[in-house]
């Protein structure tokens, strides 16, 4: 079975444009990410349609609540048959362990990963929260906490992947948003890399949105990126 490295972010307000894009792509070339806006608007019905088309889904809802509530939410998400779900590492050890235990009891457990630091945040944003740490220090601490809690990986900036690879090993999944081909604009991302740079630094999967979703020919854009990273 193929293991596509690209996860296309379906950042749409409704089902119609998301399905229209999915029909132009190939599940052999990518997975799809459904986030809060789209899932809130469409619910599980869209996931079912996407999965019937052969796509594996990263359900990006970033659960963050008391341990029991987060565990039950993860269990409900896992029952939808998605490939990957996530929680916020800042929820703490008890929440992370409860989420991992809940997912592990499912017949087909999805990958469970934790968000470390949003890629839109920079040093000033961290300082505003009263946290005395660099982005790299904060991401490493949260990644180690997630790993110690039994999670499969984390969401992080590609700029932190080399650091995390050294400390978390080769089997820990590193999912990196903020990926932009050289010709693409940065939009609202502060800490970014190209697809090639990210994989060479140690990324496991690349979350890419607008460079594909807003391309004149999304499939060709996807093919081009896959061609650039082939063999990495």
Z-matrix of the N, CA and C atoms (Angstrom, degrees):
N
C 1 1.464
C 2 1.523 1 109.91
N 3 1.312 2 116.74 1 136.93
C 4 1.460 3 121.00 2 -179.78
C 5 1.521 4 110.43 3 -71.00
N 6 1.307 5 115.64 4 155.31
C 7 1.468 6 121.81 5 179.22
C 8 1.521 7 108.11 6 -128.29
N 9 1.340 8 117.63 7 78.89
C 10 1.465 9 120.79 8 -177.75
C 11 1.525 10 111.48 9 -56.99
N 12 1.321 11 116.56 10 137.08
C 13 1.457 12 121.27 11 -179.77
C 14 1.522 13 112.41 12 -87.09
N 15 1.319 14 117.23 13 -17.86
C 16 1.463 15 121.13 14 -176.61
C 17 1.521 16 110.44 15 -96.50
N 18 1.341 17 114.84 16 131.57
C 19 1.461 18 122.65 17 173.34
C 20 1.527 19 106.36 18 -114.81
N 21 1.325 20 116.47 19 113.06
C 22 1.463 21 120.61 20 -178.14
C 23 1.530 22 109.52 21 -83.86
N 24 1.325 23 116.51 22 124.18
C 25 1.460 24 121.90 23 -179.01
C 26 1.525 25 110.57 24 -81.62
N 27 1.332 26 116.11 25 115.14
C 28 1.469 27 121.13 26 178.46
C 29 1.531 28 109.46 27 -87.41
N 30 1.306 29 115.74 28 73.98
C 31 1.469 30 120.60 29 -177.91
C 32 1.523 31 110.31 30 -87.27
N 33 1.324 32 114.88 31 75.10
C 34 1.464 33 122.51 32 -177.72
C 35 1.527 34 110.00 33 -125.28
N 36 1.344 35 117.21 34 156.45
C 37 1.468 36 120.44 35 -179.70
C 38 1.518 37 114.26 36 -82.42
N 39 1.327 38 118.46 37 -10.11
C 40 1.455 39 120.51 38 -176.71
C 41 1.511 40 112.41 39 -155.92
N 42 1.336 41 115.28 40 175.80
C 43 1.464 42 121.02 41 -173.99
C 44 1.520 43 113.34 42 -71.28
N 45 1.337 44 117.62 43 -38.78
C 46 1.470 45 120.25 44 -172.06
C 47 1.526 46 113.05 45 -56.53
N 48 1.340 47 119.81 46 -53.61
C 49 1.473 48 118.37 47 -179.83
C 50 1.523 49 112.67 48 -67.26
N 51 1.337 50 117.83 49 -31.34
C 52 1.459 51 120.66 50 178.66
C 53 1.521 52 110.64 51 -65.89
N 54 1.320 53 116.66 52 -44.65
C 55 1.464 54 120.48 53 179.20
C 56 1.523 55 111.09 54 -68.38
N 57 1.337 56 115.93 55 -37.10
C 58 1.464 57 119.89 56 179.50
C 59 1.527 58 110.18 57 -61.67
N 60 1.343 59 116.63 58 -42.09
C 61 1.465 60 119.24 59 178.53
C 62 1.523 61 110.54 60 -67.90
N 63 1.329 62 116.94 61 -44.63
C 64 1.459 63 120.81 62 -178.79
C 65 1.523 64 111.21 63 -56.86
N 66 1.329 65 116.62 64 -38.18
C 67 1.461 66 120.78 65 -179.62
C 68 1.531 67 112.22 66 -66.92
N 69 1.345 68 116.84 67 -18.30
C 70 1.458 69 121.07 68 179.65
C 71 1.530 70 111.61 69 -93.65
N 72 1.333 71 117.09 70 -7.13
C 73 1.458 72 121.42 71 -178.20
C 74 1.529 73 110.48 72 -108.03
N 75 1.319 74 116.31 73 -178.17
C 76 1.461 75 121.40 74 -178.60
C 77 1.519 76 110.36 75 -131.17
N 78 1.350 77 118.52 76 130.34
C 79 1.466 78 120.73 77 178.12
C 80 1.528 79 113.38 78 -65.30
N 81 1.324 80 117.33 79 -14.46
C 82 1.458 81 119.89 80 176.16
C 83 1.531 82 111.42 81 -79.21
N 84 1.337 83 116.26 82 -16.17
C 85 1.461 84 120.95 83 -176.14
C 86 1.518 85 113.65 84 -106.14
N 87 1.334 86 117.48 85 -16.85
C 88 1.460 87 119.69 86 -175.63
C 89 1.522 88 111.21 87 -161.44
N 90 1.318 89 114.46 88 163.10
C 91 1.457 90 122.72 89 165.07
C 92 1.525 91 107.32 90 -106.41
N 93 1.326 92 117.76 91 172.78
C 94 1.460 93 121.20 92 -178.18
C 95 1.526 94 110.53 93 -123.10
N 96 1.323 95 115.99 94 143.91
C 97 1.463 96 121.76 95 176.53
C 98 1.521 97 110.06 96 -110.45
N 99 1.319 98 115.98 97 125.95
C 100 1.460 99 122.44 98 175.29
C 101 1.518 100 107.43 99 -111.06
N 102 1.332 101 116.31 100 119.48
C 103 1.454 102 121.29 101 -176.78
C 104 1.516 103 113.51 102 -102.91
N 105 1.327 104 115.20 103 -165.89
C 106 1.463 105 121.32 104 -171.51
C 107 1.520 106 113.49 105 -63.69
N 108 1.335 107 117.40 106 -44.32
C 109 1.460 108 119.82 107 -177.20
C 110 1.520 109 111.30 108 -62.15
N 111 1.321 110 115.74 109 -50.43
C 112 1.460 111 120.26 110 -176.10
C 113 1.524 112 111.67 111 -68.99
N 114 1.330 113 117.60 112 -42.11
C 115 1.462 114 119.46 113 -179.10
C 116 1.528 115 111.37 114 -67.79
N 117 1.336 116 116.81 115 -36.73
C 118 1.465 117 120.18 116 178.10
C 119 1.521 118 110.56 117 -64.47
N 120 1.317 119 116.24 118 -36.37
C 121 1.465 120 120.49 119 -178.29
C 122 1.522 121 112.86 120 -77.35
N 123 1.331 122 117.44 121 -31.64
C 124 1.467 123 119.87 122 -170.35
C 125 1.521 124 114.75 123 -116.24
N 126 1.329 125 117.54 124 -25.53
C 127 1.451 126 120.15 125 -178.12
C 128 1.521 127 113.29 126 70.73
N 129 1.344 128 116.62 127 -168.37
C 130 1.466 129 121.59 128 -175.98
C 131 1.527 130 114.20 129 -63.71
N 132 1.321 131 118.11 130 -20.42
C 133 1.473 132 119.89 131 -176.81
C 134 1.523 133 111.60 132 -58.37
N 135 1.319 134 117.27 133 -39.25
C 136 1.470 135 119.94 134 179.49
C 137 1.524 136 110.53 135 -66.46
N 138 1.320 137 116.93 136 -41.47
C 139 1.457 138 119.84 137 179.30
C 140 1.522 139 110.37 138 -57.88
N 141 1.326 140 115.59 139 -42.61
C 142 1.463 141 119.91 140 -179.31
C 143 1.527 142 111.06 141 -61.39
N 144 1.328 143 116.87 142 -42.06
C 145 1.462 144 120.39 143 179.93
C 146 1.524 145 111.05 144 -65.53
N 147 1.332 146 116.38 145 -42.40
C 148 1.463 147 120.13 146 -179.82
C 149 1.523 148 111.23 147 -65.32
N 150 1.328 149 116.43 148 -41.17
C 151 1.456 150 119.60 149 -179.00
C 152 1.529 151 111.49 150 -70.74
N 153 1.327 152 117.00 151 -31.44
C 154 1.461 153 119.81 152 175.57
C 155 1.523 154 111.40 153 -65.66
N 156 1.336 155 116.47 154 -24.23
C 157 1.461 156 120.99 155 176.83
C 158 1.527 157 111.65 156 -83.40
N 159 1.333 158 116.43 157 -0.09
C 160 1.454 159 120.52 158 175.46
C 161 1.513 160 116.07 159 101.70
N 162 1.341 161 117.18 160 -1.70
C 163 1.465 162 120.05 161 -176.32
C 164 1.526 163 111.91 162 -84.24
N 165 1.324 164 115.32 163 140.47
C 166 1.459 165 121.21 164 168.93
C 167 1.524 166 107.80 165 -88.77
N 168 1.343 167 115.95 166 141.52
C 169 1.462 168 120.67 167 -170.19
C 170 1.523 169 112.43 168 -116.54
N 171 1.327 170 114.68 169 132.33
C 172 1.460 171 122.72 170 167.76
C 173 1.527 172 106.19 171 -96.39
N 174 1.339 173 116.87 172 109.26
C 175 1.462 174 121.56 173 179.36
C 176 1.523 175 107.86 174 -89.08
N 177 1.314 176 115.71 175 103.76
C 178 1.466 177 123.92 176 -169.92
C 179 1.528 178 110.00 177 -98.08
N 180 1.347 179 116.10 178 79.62
C 181 1.470 180 120.11 179 -178.36
C 182 1.524 181 112.46 180 -110.68
N 183 1.319 182 117.93 181 -6.30
C 184 1.474 183 122.67 182 172.45
C 185 1.533 184 112.10 183 49.41
N 186 1.319 185 116.36 184 57.66
C 187 1.467 186 119.98 185 -179.27
C 188 1.525 187 111.20 186 -59.14
N 189 1.331 188 115.90 187 135.61
C 190 1.469 189 121.70 188 -177.80
C 191 1.525 190 107.36 189 -155.06
N 192 1.331 191 116.01 190 100.63
C 193 1.462 192 120.90 191 -176.15
C 194 1.520 193 107.69 192 -160.18
N 195 1.327 194 117.56 193 -171.15
C 196 1.455 195 119.66 194 175.90
C 197 1.533 196 108.50 195 -63.09
N 198 1.324 197 117.92 196 156.44
C 199 1.475 198 120.01 197 -172.72
C 200 1.520 199 114.69 198 -52.48
N 201 1.318 200 118.94 199 -47.82
C 202 1.461 201 119.96 200 -176.18
C 203 1.521 202 111.86 201 -64.88
N 204 1.322 203 116.99 202 -43.10
C 205 1.463 204 120.54 203 179.93
C 206 1.526 205 110.78 204 -63.36
N 207 1.324 206 116.69 205 -43.71
C 208 1.462 207 120.63 206 179.02
C 209 1.523 208 110.87 207 -64.54
N 210 1.323 209 116.92 208 -41.66
C 211 1.465 210 120.75 209 179.82
C 212 1.521 211 111.03 210 -61.03
N 213 1.331 212 117.20 211 -44.25
C 214 1.464 213 120.53 212 -179.31
C 215 1.526 214 111.20 213 -68.01
N 216 1.329 215 116.65 214 -35.91
C 217 1.463 216 120.05 215 177.50
C 218 1.528 217 110.38 216 -65.81
N 219 1.323 218 116.74 217 -41.45
C 220 1.470 219 120.56 218 178.52
C 221 1.519 220 110.86 219 -65.12
N 222 1.323 221 116.50 220 -39.38
C 223 1.463 222 120.34 221 178.96
C 224 1.521 223 110.79 222 -63.72
N 225 1.347 224 116.19 223 -41.45
C 226 1.465 225 120.85 224 178.23
C 227 1.524 226 110.77 225 -65.15
N 228 1.329 227 116.83 226 -41.27
C 229 1.465 228 120.79 227 179.26
C 230 1.522 229 110.43 228 -65.21
N 231 1.331 230 116.80 229 -40.98
C 232 1.459 231 120.75 230 -179.86
C 233 1.523 232 111.32 231 -63.31
N 234 1.323 233 116.73 232 -33.81
C 235 1.465 234 120.73 233 -178.62
C 236 1.527 235 112.23 234 -66.96
N 237 1.331 236 116.88 235 -14.44
C 238 1.467 237 120.62 236 179.52
C 239 1.526 238 111.55 237 -78.82
N 240 1.323 239 116.77 238 -10.77
C 241 1.461 240 120.22 239 177.40
C 242 1.513 241 114.93 240 86.27
N 243 1.335 242 117.07 241 19.78
C 244 1.463 243 120.01 242 -178.74
C 245 1.529 244 110.77 243 -77.24
N 246 1.323 245 114.95 244 160.99
C 247 1.463 246 122.50 245 -177.61
C 248 1.522 247 112.33 246 -79.60
N 249 1.334 248 116.99 247 -36.45
C 250 1.463 249 120.97 248 -174.63
C 251 1.526 250 110.11 249 -148.25
N 252 1.351 251 116.51 250 143.12
C 253 1.459 252 122.36 251 172.30
C 254 1.524 253 108.06 252 -133.42
N 255 1.331 254 115.88 253 166.72
C 256 1.459 255 117.74 254 -179.93
C 257 1.523 256 113.01 255 -141.66
N 258 1.333 257 113.45 256 160.18
C 259 1.463 258 123.18 257 176.19
C 260 1.528 259 107.46 258 -132.80
N 261 1.336 260 116.91 259 170.40
C 262 1.463 261 120.95 260 176.17
C 263 1.523 262 109.57 261 -91.06
N 264 1.317 263 117.68 262 124.66
C 265 1.463 264 121.02 263 178.85
C 266 1.522 265 111.90 264 -60.45
N 267 1.327 266 117.65 265 -27.10
C 268 1.460 267 121.10 266 179.96
C 269 1.525 268 112.39 267 -67.42
N 270 1.333 269 117.40 268 -6.46
C 271 1.458 270 120.23 269 174.26
C 272 1.521 271 112.54 270 -69.16
N 273 1.328 272 116.87 271 -16.68
C 274 1.456 273 120.69 272 174.51
C 275 1.519 274 114.41 273 94.51
N 276 1.326 275 114.73 274 168.63
C 277 1.462 276 122.32 275 -173.55
C 278 1.529 277 112.91 276 -58.54
N 279 1.336 278 117.49 277 -46.89
C 280 1.464 279 119.94 278 -177.43
C 281 1.524 280 111.15 279 -61.06
N 282 1.325 281 116.90 280 -40.95
C 283 1.458 282 120.32 281 179.45
C 284 1.529 283 110.90 282 -67.37
N 285 1.327 284 116.68 283 -43.25
C 286 1.460 285 120.80 284 -179.31
C 287 1.532 286 111.13 285 -63.62
N 288 1.313 287 116.59 286 -43.85
C 289 1.467 288 119.87 287 -179.81
C 290 1.525 289 111.34 288 -66.62
N 291 1.340 290 117.05 289 -37.59
C 292 1.463 291 120.63 290 178.35
C 293 1.527 292 110.60 291 -65.50
N 294 1.327 293 116.76 292 -40.12
C 295 1.467 294 121.24 293 178.75
C 296 1.523 295 110.30 294 -64.93
N 297 1.327 296 116.53 295 -44.12
C 298 1.463 297 120.47 296 -179.35
C 299 1.529 298 111.01 297 -63.41
N 300 1.319 299 117.12 298 -41.81
C 301 1.465 300 120.84 299 179.67
C 302 1.521 301 110.54 300 -64.43
N 303 1.328 302 117.05 301 -42.32
C 304 1.462 303 120.93 302 -179.17
C 305 1.525 304 111.20 303 -62.67
N 306 1.314 305 116.61 304 -42.36
C 307 1.464 306 120.95 305 -178.85
C 308 1.529 307 111.11 306 -70.10
N 309 1.328 308 116.40 307 -36.09
C 310 1.472 309 120.54 308 -175.84
C 311 1.522 310 112.45 309 -65.74
N 312 1.330 311 117.78 310 -20.22
C 313 1.467 312 120.40 311 -179.29
C 314 1.521 313 112.57 312 -85.77
N 315 1.324 314 117.89 313 -4.63
C 316 1.457 315 121.25 314 -179.50
C 317 1.524 316 110.57 315 -76.64
N 318 1.322 317 115.79 316 152.20
C 319 1.469 318 120.72 317 -179.27
C 320 1.518 319 111.27 318 -60.88
N 321 1.329 320 116.81 319 -42.37
C 322 1.463 321 122.09 320 176.99
C 323 1.526 322 108.64 321 -127.36
N 324 1.323 323 117.51 322 83.88
C 325 1.468 324 120.68 323 -175.25
C 326 1.526 325 111.97 324 -63.13
N 327 1.321 326 117.99 325 133.36
C 328 1.469 327 120.06 326 172.99
C 329 1.516 328 109.43 327 -77.23
N 330 1.316 329 116.07 328 165.18
C 331 1.457 330 119.24 329 169.54
C 332 1.527 331 107.69 330 -64.96
N 333 1.329 332 116.51 331 136.83
C 334 1.460 333 121.83 332 177.91
C 335 1.515 334 108.29 333 -116.42
N 336 1.323 335 115.89 334 118.51
C 337 1.461 336 120.71 335 -179.06
C 338 1.525 337 109.59 336 -125.66
N 339 1.316 338 115.68 337 163.72
C 340 1.465 339 120.67 338 -177.97
C 341 1.527 340 110.58 339 -119.30
N 342 1.308 341 115.72 340 141.43
C 343 1.465 342 121.73 341 173.19
C 344 1.520 343 108.07 342 -77.94
N 345 1.314 344 116.78 343 129.59
C 346 1.463 345 120.17 344 176.69
C 347 1.531 346 109.65 345 -92.54
N 348 1.314 347 116.41 346 -78.03
C 349 1.465 348 121.51 347 179.79
C 350 1.524 349 108.22 348 -131.00
N 351 1.322 350 116.74 349 127.30
C 352 1.462 351 120.43 350 -179.24
C 353 1.523 352 110.00 351 -57.93
N 354 1.334 353 116.72 352 138.70
C 355 1.461 354 120.12 353 -176.08
C 356 1.522 355 113.25 354 -70.33
N 357 1.330 356 117.55 355 -9.31
C 358 1.460 357 120.12 356 175.36
C 359 1.531 358 111.59 357 -81.88
N 360 1.354 359 116.91 358 -9.63
C 361 1.464 360 120.62 359 -175.27
C 362 1.522 361 111.43 360 -93.63
N 363 1.340 362 115.30 361 141.80
C 364 1.454 363 121.44 362 177.12
C 365 1.532 364 109.97 363 -122.50
N 366 1.319 365 116.44 364 -171.43
C 367 1.461 366 120.83 365 -176.05
C 368 1.529 367 112.13 366 -58.73
N 369 1.322 368 117.71 367 -40.47
C 370 1.460 369 120.60 368 -179.60
C 371 1.523 370 110.98 369 -64.04
N 372 1.334 371 116.46 370 -39.94
C 373 1.461 372 119.93 371 179.24
C 374 1.524 373 110.94 372 -62.41
N 375 1.328 374 117.32 373 -39.30
C 376 1.459 375 121.42 374 179.09
C 377 1.528 376 110.09 375 -67.16
N 378 1.318 377 116.43 376 -42.92
C 379 1.462 378 120.74 377 179.26
C 380 1.521 379 111.04 378 -62.79
N 381 1.338 380 116.56 379 -36.83
C 382 1.472 381 120.83 380 179.05
C 383 1.524 382 111.53 381 -61.71
N 384 1.338 383 116.46 382 -25.72
C 385 1.462 384 120.72 383 179.30
C 386 1.526 385 112.16 384 -84.65
N 387 1.330 386 116.56 385 -2.30
C 388 1.455 387 120.40 386 -179.63
C 389 1.510 388 113.71 387 81.42
N 390 1.341 389 116.73 388 18.00
C 391 1.458 390 121.16 389 -179.60
C 392 1.520 391 109.31 390 -98.86
N 393 1.328 392 115.85 391 122.38
C 394 1.463 393 120.87 392 -177.78
C 395 1.526 394 109.53 393 -94.71
N 396 1.346 395 115.23 394 77.55
C 397 1.468 396 120.46 395 -179.62
C 398 1.515 397 108.42 396 -158.60
N 399 1.310 398 115.99 397 155.71
C 400 1.455 399 120.48 398 173.10
C 401 1.526 400 108.08 399 -79.91
N 402 1.347 401 118.23 400 162.60
C 403 1.465 402 119.30 401 175.45
C 404 1.525 403 112.54 402 -54.05
N 405 1.336 404 116.78 403 -42.48
C 406 1.457 405 120.21 404 -179.11
C 407 1.522 406 112.58 405 -63.41
N 408 1.323 407 116.94 406 -42.69
C 409 1.467 408 120.84 407 179.46
C 410 1.523 409 111.16 408 -64.21
N 411 1.320 410 116.28 409 -42.11
C 412 1.451 411 120.56 410 -179.10
C 413 1.526 412 111.39 411 -67.01
N 414 1.328 413 116.32 412 -43.58
C 415 1.467 414 120.70 413 179.65
C 416 1.521 415 110.51 414 -63.29
N 417 1.328 416 118.25 415 -43.44
C 418 1.459 417 121.21 416 -179.51
C 419 1.527 418 111.31 417 -62.82
N 420 1.304 419 116.98 418 -43.74
C 421 1.467 420 119.68 419 179.95
C 422 1.523 421 111.14 420 -61.85
N 423 1.330 422 116.48 421 -44.25
C 424 1.463 423 120.40 422 -178.96
C 425 1.530 424 111.44 423 -70.74
N 426 1.324 425 117.76 424 -35.04
C 427 1.470 426 120.76 425 178.08
C 428 1.522 427 110.81 426 -65.84
N 429 1.324 428 117.38 427 -43.39
C 430 1.458 429 120.50 428 178.37
C 431 1.528 430 110.70 429 -64.76
N 432 1.314 431 117.14 430 -36.77
C 433 1.465 432 120.94 431 176.72
C 434 1.524 433 110.42 432 -63.03
N 435 1.330 434 116.74 433 -44.05
C 436 1.466 435 120.78 434 178.59
C 437 1.524 436 110.93 435 -63.36
N 438 1.330 437 116.60 436 -43.02
C 439 1.468 438 120.10 437 179.78
C 440 1.528 439 110.85 438 -64.78
N 441 1.317 440 116.56 439 -43.62
C 442 1.466 441 120.54 440 179.35
C 443 1.530 442 111.30 441 -63.96
N 444 1.335 443 116.43 442 -25.08
C 445 1.467 444 121.24 443 -179.52
C 446 1.515 445 112.68 444 -87.74
N 447 1.345 446 117.28 445 1.77
C 448 1.452 447 121.66 446 174.62
C 449 1.504 448 116.23 447 92.48
N 450 1.345 449 117.96 448 9.38
C 451 1.459 450 120.27 449 -179.38
C 452 1.524 451 111.01 450 -76.19
N 453 1.339 452 115.64 451 161.61
C 454 1.464 453 121.45 452 -175.83
C 455 1.521 454 113.48 453 -82.43
N 456 1.330 455 117.27 454 -18.66
C 457 1.456 456 118.94 455 -177.43
C 458 1.502 457 111.26 456 173.38
N 459 1.327 458 115.23 457 -166.70
C 460 1.468 459 121.05 458 -179.97
C 461 1.521 460 110.36 459 -141.33
N 462 1.312 461 114.34 460 162.14
C 463 1.456 462 122.33 461 166.52
C 464 1.524 463 106.35 462 -94.27
N 465 1.320 464 117.30 463 129.36
C 466 1.455 465 120.34 464 -179.40
C 467 1.518 466 109.24 465 -151.51
N 468 1.314 467 116.36 466 166.26
C 469 1.453 468 120.78 467 172.08
C 470 1.514 469 109.19 468 -71.54
N 471 1.324 470 115.72 469 145.94
C 472 1.470 471 119.09 470 177.02
C 473 1.526 472 111.23 471 -60.42
N 474 1.317 473 117.49 472 -20.87
C 475 1.462 474 120.50 473 179.43
C 476 1.528 475 112.03 474 -70.04
N 477 1.339 476 116.87 475 -17.55
C 478 1.460 477 119.81 476 178.77
C 479 1.526 478 112.81 477 -102.06
N 480 1.335 479 118.19 478 -2.55
C 481 1.463 480 119.18 479 -172.40
C 482 1.536 481 113.43 480 -64.67
N 483 1.312 482 117.70 481 -41.02
C 484 1.468 483 119.71 482 -179.36
C 485 1.531 484 110.08 483 -61.53
N 486 1.313 485 116.59 484 -41.88
C 487 1.467 486 121.54 485 177.81
C 488 1.524 487 110.79 486 -61.90
N 489 1.336 488 116.69 487 -46.58
C 490 1.459 489 120.21 488 -178.08
C 491 1.522 490 111.74 489 -68.49
N 492 1.324 491 117.46 490 -35.48
C 493 1.462 492 119.89 491 177.35
C 494 1.541 493 110.41 492 -59.74
N 495 1.311 494 116.22 493 -41.14
C 496 1.463 495 120.16 494 -178.83
C 497 1.527 496 111.21 495 -64.21
N 498 1.323 497 116.54 496 -37.55
C 499 1.464 498 120.55 497 -173.09
C 500 1.529 499 113.83 498 -96.41
N 501 1.335 500 117.83 499 -23.12
C 502 1.469 501 120.74 500 -174.50
C 503 1.521 502 113.24 501 -111.70
N 504 1.320 503 118.60 502 -7.01
C 505 1.454 504 121.38 503 176.59
C 506 1.514 505 114.61 504 85.86
N 507 1.330 506 115.30 505 178.21
C 508 1.462 507 121.30 506 -171.51
C 509 1.517 508 114.22 507 -82.78
N 510 1.337 509 118.08 508 -19.60
C 511 1.467 510 120.55 509 -175.13
C 512 1.524 511 113.29 510 -91.08
N 513 1.305 512 118.39 511 -9.83
C 514 1.459 513 123.07 512 -179.01
C 515 1.524 514 108.72 513 -79.09
N 516 1.322 515 117.22 514 122.61
C 517 1.471 516 121.08 515 -176.42
C 518 1.526 517 111.50 516 -74.03
N 519 1.326 518 116.17 517 130.75
C 520 1.468 519 122.27 518 176.81
C 521 1.522 520 107.96 519 -117.53
N 522 1.322 521 115.29 520 110.86
C 523 1.465 522 122.27 521 -177.56
C 524 1.520 523 107.79 522 -103.24
N 525 1.339 524 115.69 523 120.36
C 526 1.461 525 118.92 524 -170.03
C 527 1.520 526 113.98 525 -119.07
N 528 1.348 527 116.80 526 111.25
C 529 1.464 528 120.72 527 168.06
C 530 1.526 529 109.40 528 -79.09
N 531 1.328 530 115.86 529 -172.58
C 532 1.456 531 119.04 530 178.95
C 533 1.507 532 112.07 531 68.43
N 534 1.345 533 117.34 532 31.30
C 535 1.460 534 121.67 533 179.27
C 536 1.519 535 108.66 534 -97.26
N 537 1.304 536 116.45 535 125.61
C 538 1.457 537 121.59 536 -177.90
C 539 1.530 538 110.48 537 -135.87
N 540 1.333 539 118.44 538 120.80
C 541 1.463 540 119.50 539 170.06
C 542 1.526 541 109.57 540 -55.87
N 543 1.323 542 116.82 541 157.47
C 544 1.465 543 120.90 542 -174.95
C 545 1.517 544 113.32 543 -54.10
N 546 1.344 545 116.95 544 -35.23
C 547 1.458 546 120.02 545 -175.33
C 548 1.513 547 113.27 546 -83.62
N 549 1.345 548 118.25 547 -3.75
C 550 1.467 549 121.17 548 -174.66
C 551 1.527 550 111.32 549 -91.13
N 552 1.349 551 116.52 550 157.13
C 553 1.457 552 121.69 551 177.57
C 554 1.520 553 109.63 552 -81.24
N 555 1.339 554 117.10 553 159.73
C 556 1.462 555 121.37 554 -179.05
C 557 1.524 556 112.04 555 -77.61
N 558 1.329 557 118.67 556 -23.94
C 559 1.469 558 123.23 557 -176.06
C 560 1.529 559 108.51 558 53.34
N 561 1.361 560 118.65 559 -127.25
C 562 1.462 561 120.30 560 -174.96
C 563 1.524 562 113.17 561 -100.94
N 564 1.328 563 117.67 562 18.61
C 565 1.461 564 120.81 563 179.78
C 566 1.525 565 110.01 564 -95.57
N 567 1.350 566 115.77 565 137.54
C 568 1.461 567 120.45 566 -179.33
C 569 1.521 568 112.78 567 -99.54
N 570 1.332 569 117.96 568 -32.36
C 571 1.453 570 121.35 569 -174.07
C 572 1.525 571 107.73 570 -121.90
N 573 1.330 572 116.44 571 99.70
C 574 1.461 573 120.31 572 -170.79
C 575 1.531 574 112.10 573 -128.88
N 576 1.348 575 115.76 574 164.14
C 577 1.460 576 124.24 575 173.59
C 578 1.507 577 108.17 576 -146.88
N 579 1.344 578 115.87 577 164.05
C 580 1.456 579 120.00 578 172.41
C 581 1.533 580 108.20 579 -78.47
N 582 1.333 581 118.46 580 162.41
C 583 1.464 582 120.53 581 178.49
C 584 1.528 583 113.25 582 -55.75
N 585 1.325 584 116.96 583 -44.96
C 586 1.463 585 120.37 584 -179.67
C 587 1.528 586 111.20 585 -62.41
N 588 1.312 587 116.54 586 -46.19
C 589 1.470 588 120.94 587 -179.75
C 590 1.527 589 110.90 588 -60.54
N 591 1.337 590 116.10 589 -42.04
C 592 1.462 591 120.51 590 -177.14
C 593 1.523 592 111.79 591 -64.32
N 594 1.333 593 117.00 592 -46.38
C 595 1.462 594 119.69 593 -179.69
C 596 1.525 595 111.53 594 -66.98
N 597 1.315 596 116.90 595 -38.97
C 598 1.459 597 120.07 596 178.57
C 599 1.528 598 111.04 597 -65.43
N 600 1.346 599 116.54 598 -29.17
C 601 1.464 600 120.71 599 179.18
C 602 1.525 601 111.93 600 -79.26
N 603 1.343 602 117.12 601 -15.01
C 604 1.462 603 119.13 602 177.10
C 605 1.506 604 116.47 603 123.81
N 606 1.334 605 118.47 604 5.56
C 607 1.462 606 120.41 605 178.30
C 608 1.530 607 110.76 606 -62.97
N 609 1.337 608 116.17 607 143.11
C 610 1.467 609 121.32 608 175.59
C 611 1.517 610 110.97 609 -90.65
N 612 1.338 611 116.04 610 -42.56
C 613 1.464 612 122.31 611 -178.03
C 614 1.521 613 109.37 612 -139.58
N 615 1.328 614 115.88 613 144.16
C 616 1.462 615 122.54 614 -176.60
C 617 1.528 616 109.95 615 -112.62
N 618 1.318 617 116.69 616 121.40
C 619 1.464 618 121.34 617 175.65
C 620 1.526 619 108.01 618 -90.53
N 621 1.321 620 115.94 619 117.46
C 622 1.461 621 121.61 620 -177.66
C 623 1.525 622 108.87 621 -128.52
N 624 1.321 623 116.45 622 128.18
C 625 1.456 624 120.33 623 -179.63
C 626 1.507 625 113.29 624 -112.05
N 627 1.319 626 116.11 625 -92.93
C 628 1.457 627 121.93 626 -170.61
C 629 1.530 628 116.42 627 -55.70
N 630 1.340 629 119.75 628 -36.32
C 631 1.466 630 117.89 629 177.60
C 632 1.529 631 113.39 630 -59.92
N 633 1.331 632 116.81 631 -21.21
C 634 1.462 633 120.85 632 175.55
C 635 1.526 634 111.00 633 -103.38
N 636 1.326 635 116.81 634 -49.72
C 637 1.466 636 120.13 635 -172.96
C 638 1.529 637 113.18 636 -67.18
N 639 1.326 638 117.17 637 -27.32
C 640 1.466 639 120.30 638 -179.54
C 641 1.522 640 112.89 639 -103.67
N 642 1.306 641 115.89 640 7.23
C 643 1.470 642 119.67 641 178.16
C 644 1.527 643 110.40 642 -71.44
N 645 1.314 644 116.75 643 150.22
C 646 1.466 645 120.90 644 176.54
C 647 1.524 646 109.95 645 -58.74
N 648 1.330 647 115.79 646 -39.24
C 649 1.461 648 122.09 647 177.57
C 650 1.532 649 107.57 648 -127.05
N 651 1.340 650 118.14 649 91.74
C 652 1.468 651 121.08 650 -176.14
C 653 1.528 652 113.74 651 -58.07
N 654 1.333 653 117.36 652 -39.75
C 655 1.450 654 119.53 653 -179.77
C 656 1.521 655 111.00 654 -64.33
N 657 1.328 656 117.20 655 -41.74
C 658 1.454 657 119.87 656 179.17
C 659 1.521 658 110.76 657 -65.52
N 660 1.340 659 116.82 658 -38.94
C 661 1.463 660 120.38 659 177.07
C 662 1.526 661 110.47 660 -61.47
N 663 1.331 662 116.27 661 -41.32
C 664 1.463 663 121.24 662 177.58
C 665 1.525 664 110.97 663 -65.04
N 666 1.321 665 116.41 664 -44.17
C 667 1.462 666 120.64 665 177.69
C 668 1.525 667 111.68 666 -61.39
N 669 1.328 668 116.24 667 -40.82
C 670 1.468 669 120.52 668 -179.37
C 671 1.525 670 110.71 669 -62.12
N 672 1.339 671 116.31 670 -45.04
C 673 1.465 672 119.60 671 -178.96
C 674 1.524 673 110.71 672 -66.81
N 675 1.334 674 116.75 673 -42.18
C 676 1.460 675 119.92 674 177.32
C 677 1.522 676 111.16 675 -60.69
N 678 1.326 677 116.28 676 -36.89
C 679 1.465 678 120.28 677 178.18
C 680 1.517 679 110.86 678 -65.43
N 681 1.333 680 115.97 679 -38.99
C 682 1.475 681 120.95 680 -179.60
C 683 1.523 682 112.13 681 -66.06
N 684 1.336 683 117.25 682 -32.01
C 685 1.466 684 119.76 683 -174.15
C 686 1.529 685 112.74 684 -103.10
N 687 1.320 686 117.40 685 2.07
C 688 1.466 687 119.90 686 -178.58
C 689 1.525 688 110.51 687 -58.08
N 690 1.329 689 114.60 688 129.91
C 691 1.452 690 119.81 689 178.28
C 692 1.517 691 114.61 690 90.82
N 693 1.348 692 117.19 691 -7.60
C 694 1.479 693 119.89 692 -179.98
C 695 1.527 694 109.97 693 -87.96
